[in-house]
Amino acid sequence: MVMCVMALALISGRNQAFGNNVEAVVTKVRLEGLVEAFIARCEAKSALRSSRSENIRRSAMQSCMKADYCRRFKDELVEAMLEIKIEPKAYKVCHFLNGRFNRTLQAKE
C-alpha cells in the first residue's frame, strides 16, 4: 500500500499539492501501522494475566485495557497525531498513546 502511494508520488512529482497530499496519506498509513503494532504488543503482554505475581497480573490487565482503548479509538488517535504532527516513529507513537491512555484513566478517577 505504502509503495503504491509512493510510486504515485514519484510519477506525479510535478504537482506539489498532490505530493503533499500523498505525503499525508503515507504518514497516516504509517501511523496506523504503528498503532496496530502497539496494540499487538499490548495484547501479547495481556497474556500474562494468569501469572502468580500480582504486579505482573496488574500490568497485564492494564495492557489489556490499553489495547482495547487503542483499538476502540484508533481513528481518533491517528487524527490527533496528524494534527500535532507526530512523526511516524515507534517511540513517539508509543509515548503519545501511553500519555493519552493515562490521561483517560486519570479523568475517570
CORRAVEN-V902543 format. One record per residue. N is the residue number from 1. D_FIRST is the distance of its C-alpha to the first C-alpha in whole Angstrom. Layout:
# CORRAVEN-V902543
<<N	D_FIRST> <N	D_FIRST>>
This chain:
# CORRAVEN-V902543
<<1	0> <2	4> <3	5> <4	5> <5	6> <6	9> <7	10> <8	11> <9	13> <10	14> <11	16> <12	17> <13	18> <14	21> <15	21> <16	21> <17	20> <18	17> <19	16> <20	17> <21	15> <22	12> <23	13> <24	14> <25	10> <26	9> <27	12> <28	12> <29	8> <30	10> <31	13> <32	12> <33	11> <34	15> <35	16> <36	15> <37	17> <38	20> <39	20> <40	20> <41	23> <42	25> <43	25> <44	26> <45	29> <46	30> <47	31> <48	34> <49	36> <50	38> <51	39> <52	43> <53	42> <54	43> <55	41> <56	38> <57	38> <58	38> <59	35> <60	33> <61	34> <62	33> <63	29> <64	29> <65	30> <66	27> <67	24> <68	26> <69	26> <70	22> <71	21> <72	23> <73	23> <74	19> <75	18> <76	21> <77	21> <78	17> <79	19> <80	22> <81	20> <82	19> <83	22> <84	24> <85	21> <86	21> <87	19> <88	16> <89	18> <90	19> <91	23> <92	23> <93	20> <94	23> <95	26> <96	25> <97	24> <98	27> <99	29> <100	28> <101	29> <102	32> <103	33> <104	32> <105	35> <106	37> <107	37> <108	38> <109	41>>
